Amino acid sequence: MRTAPLLALAGALFLIASCSSSDDNGGASKVPAGVVTSSDAPASSSAAADATTAPADPAPTSAATDATPTSLPSDPAAAIKAFYGMGGGLLTDAEATCVVGSTGPDIVDPLNEALAGGQLDPATGKSLLKAFAACEPGAYVNQTVDSLVQQSGATKDQATCVLHAVDDLFVADDAVLTQAAGTGAVAEWPTAEHDRFSAAVKTCVPDDLAAKIVDA
């Protein structure tokens, strides 16, 4: 099971936490898919389809392009909401405020840099992972639980327990958080961090299912 700083909500942000990304980026964490390429792909397909029936109408492509901003609001909570929303995720005002309370108000500049360059720097990814683990926004919880259920066969209650246990670990254990914010599979982590992560998962599920969740 791969970890990444930003759990892909609808293919986007925030990996978050335990096990949602199957890609090994080999470097800094990717921005939500909708920011750089994924949101453009459906638009291009749509434009191509429209071109077949109405070649003179460029509106679908133009609308999709205009929907991707080049900068984020200066207000940190609004910036978090906008950035997260590019990948299809939805944060309430209270959830975004909680995230900013963890990351700090200086989060806007790194997010704008990610928007411009296509990648989150590792420190920002780690900060966001911790913030989402601490605040557990509803959309993040729902997508992560669904991902755990689909990937491991755990029940929804078991997956929910695992999410909370792992999030608590991320908030409390900086060494584990650092590994989780990287691009490697949990099976590739140093033994100490791997074992602490595994122990957290085992508080919720039997050992055989815990192994499947941790090292799949």
C-alpha positions as CSV (number, residue, x, y, z in Angstrom):
1,M,0.0,0.0,0.0
2,R,1.4,3.3,-1.0
3,T,1.3,6.5,1.0
4,A,1.5,10.1,-0.2
5,P,1.1,13.5,1.4
6,L,-2.1,14.4,-0.3
7,L,-4.9,12.0,-0.4
8,A,-6.4,11.7,-3.8
9,L,-9.9,12.8,-3.4
10,A,-11.5,12.1,-6.7
11,G,-8.1,11.6,-8.0
12,A,-6.7,14.6,-6.3
13,L,-5.3,15.9,-3.1
14,F,-4.7,14.1,-0.1
15,L,-3.5,10.6,0.1
16,I,-3.6,11.1,2.5
17,A,-3.1,9.1,4.9
18,S,-2.8,5.6,4.9
19,C,-3.2,3.8,1.7
20,S,-4.8,5.6,-1.2
21,S,-2.2,6.2,-3.8
22,S,-0.9,3.4,-6.1
23,D,1.6,5.5,-7.9
24,D,5.3,5.9,-7.0
25,N,6.2,9.4,-8.0
26,G,9.8,9.0,-7.2
27,G,10.0,12.5,-5.8
28,A,7.9,15.4,-4.6
29,S,4.2,14.8,-4.2
30,K,2.0,15.6,-7.2
31,V,-0.5,18.4,-7.0
32,P,-4.2,17.3,-7.2
33,A,-4.7,15.7,-10.6
34,G,-7.2,18.4,-11.6
35,V,-4.6,21.1,-11.2
36,V,-2.2,20.0,-13.9
37,T,-3.4,17.3,-16.3
38,S,-6.4,15.2,-15.1
39,S,-8.9,18.0,-15.3
40,D,-7.6,18.9,-18.8
41,A,-8.1,15.3,-20.0
42,P,-11.8,15.2,-19.8
43,A,-12.0,18.7,-21.3
44,S,-9.9,17.6,-24.3
45,S,-12.0,14.5,-24.8
46,S,-15.2,16.6,-24.5
47,A,-13.8,19.2,-26.9
48,A,-12.9,16.4,-29.4
49,A,-16.4,15.0,-29.2
50,D,-17.9,18.4,-29.7
51,A,-15.6,19.1,-32.6
52,T,-17.1,16.0,-34.4
53,T,-20.5,17.4,-34.3
54,A,-19.9,21.1,-34.1
55,P,-16.4,22.0,-35.3
56,A,-16.9,25.8,-35.0
57,D,-17.8,25.8,-31.3
58,P,-14.7,26.1,-29.1
59,A,-16.7,26.7,-25.9
60,P,-16.1,23.4,-24.1
61,T,-12.3,23.7,-24.3
62,S,-12.4,27.4,-23.3
63,A,-14.7,26.8,-20.4
64,A,-12.5,24.0,-19.0
65,T,-9.3,26.1,-19.4
66,D,-10.9,29.1,-17.6
67,A,-12.0,26.8,-14.8
68,T,-8.4,26.2,-13.7
69,P,-7.1,29.2,-11.8
70,T,-3.5,30.4,-12.0
71,S,-3.4,31.6,-8.4
72,L,-5.3,31.0,-5.2
73,P,-7.1,33.4,-2.9
74,S,-4.8,35.3,-0.4
75,D,-6.9,34.1,2.5
76,P,-5.3,30.8,3.7
77,A,-8.6,29.0,4.4
78,A,-10.1,30.0,1.1
79,A,-6.8,29.0,-0.6
80,I,-7.0,25.5,1.0
81,K,-10.6,25.1,-0.1
82,A,-9.8,26.2,-3.7
83,F,-6.7,24.0,-4.0
84,Y,-8.5,21.0,-2.6
85,G,-11.5,21.6,-4.8
86,M,-9.4,21.4,-7.9
87,G,-9.2,17.7,-7.4
88,G,-12.9,17.3,-6.7
89,G,-12.7,17.5,-2.9
90,L,-15.0,19.7,-0.8
91,L,-14.1,21.3,2.5
92,T,-16.4,23.3,4.7
93,D,-15.2,26.6,6.1
94,A,-14.6,25.1,9.5
95,E,-12.6,22.2,8.0
96,A,-10.4,24.6,6.0
97,T,-9.9,26.7,9.0
98,C,-8.8,23.7,11.0
99,V,-6.3,22.7,8.3
100,V,-4.8,26.2,8.2
101,G,-4.6,26.1,12.0
102,S,-2.3,23.1,11.6
103,T,-0.3,24.2,8.5
104,G,0.0,27.8,9.5
105,P,-1.2,30.8,7.5
106,D,2.0,30.8,5.3
107,I,0.6,27.8,3.4
108,V,-0.7,30.0,0.5
109,D,2.7,30.7,-1.1
110,P,3.7,27.0,-1.3
111,L,0.3,26.1,-2.7
112,N,0.6,28.8,-5.4
113,E,4.1,27.5,-6.2
114,A,2.7,24.0,-6.6
115,L,-0.1,25.3,-8.8
116,A,2.5,27.0,-11.0
117,G,5.0,24.1,-11.1
118,G,2.9,21.0,-10.9
119,Q,4.4,19.6,-7.6
120,L,4.1,20.1,-3.9
121,D,7.5,20.4,-2.1
122,P,8.0,17.6,0.5
123,A,7.7,19.9,3.5
124,T,4.4,21.3,2.4
125,G,3.1,17.8,1.6
126,K,4.1,16.6,5.1
127,S,2.4,19.7,6.7
128,L,-0.8,19.0,4.7
129,L,-0.8,15.3,5.6
130,K,-0.5,16.1,9.3
131,A,-3.2,18.8,9.0
132,F,-5.7,16.4,7.3
133,A,-4.8,13.7,9.8
134,A,-5.5,16.1,12.7
135,C,-8.7,17.7,11.3
136,E,-10.1,14.7,9.4
137,P,-12.4,16.6,7.0
138,G,-15.5,14.6,6.0
139,A,-14.6,14.2,2.4
140,Y,-11.1,12.9,3.3
141,V,-12.5,10.5,5.8
142,N,-15.2,9.1,3.4
143,Q,-12.8,8.6,0.5
144,T,-10.0,7.1,2.6
145,V,-12.4,4.7,4.3
146,D,-13.9,3.7,0.9
147,S,-10.4,3.1,-0.5
148,L,-9.4,0.9,2.5
149,V,-12.6,-1.2,2.1
150,Q,-12.0,-1.7,-1.6
151,Q,-8.3,-2.4,-1.4
152,S,-8.2,-4.7,1.7
153,G,-11.7,-6.2,2.1
154,A,-12.0,-4.6,5.6
155,T,-15.5,-3.7,6.8
156,K,-16.4,0.0,6.8
157,D,-16.2,0.0,10.6
158,Q,-12.8,-1.6,10.5
159,A,-11.6,0.8,7.9
160,T,-12.9,3.8,9.9
161,C,-11.1,2.6,13.0
162,V,-7.8,2.1,11.0
163,L,-8.1,5.6,9.6
164,H,-8.5,7.2,13.0
165,A,-5.7,5.1,14.5
166,V,-3.3,6.0,11.7
167,D,-4.2,9.6,11.7
168,D,-3.6,9.7,15.5
169,L,-0.2,8.2,14.8
170,F,0.7,10.7,12.1
171,V,-0.1,13.6,14.4
172,A,1.9,12.2,17.3
173,D,4.9,10.5,15.6
174,D,7.0,12.8,13.4
175,A,9.2,9.9,12.2
176,V,6.2,7.9,10.9
177,L,4.7,11.1,9.4
178,T,7.9,11.7,7.5
179,Q,7.8,8.3,6.0
180,A,4.1,8.6,5.2
181,A,4.8,11.9,3.4
182,G,7.3,10.2,1.1
183,T,6.6,8.1,-2.0
184,G,7.6,4.6,-0.8
185,A,5.4,1.7,0.1
186,V,5.0,1.1,3.8
187,A,6.8,-2.2,3.3
188,E,9.9,-0.2,2.3
189,W,9.9,1.9,5.5
190,P,12.6,1.6,8.2
191,T,11.7,-1.2,10.6
192,A,10.9,1.0,13.6
193,E,8.4,3.2,11.7
194,H,6.9,0.2,9.8
195,D,6.3,-1.6,13.1
196,R,4.7,1.4,14.8
197,F,2.4,1.9,11.8
198,S,1.5,-1.8,11.7
199,A,0.8,-1.8,15.5
200,A,-1.6,1.1,15.0
201,V,-3.5,-0.8,12.3
202,K,-3.6,-4.0,14.4
203,T,-5.5,-2.1,17.1
204,C,-8.5,-2.3,14.6
205,V,-8.2,-5.5,12.6
206,P,-6.8,-9.0,12.9
207,D,-3.1,-9.6,12.2
208,D,-3.7,-11.1,8.8
209,L,-5.9,-8.2,7.6
210,A,-3.5,-5.7,9.1
211,A,-0.6,-7.2,7.1
212,K,-2.7,-6.9,3.9
213,I,-3.5,-3.3,4.7
214,V,0.1,-2.3,5.6
215,D,2.2,-4.2,3.1
216,A,-0.1,-4.7,0.1
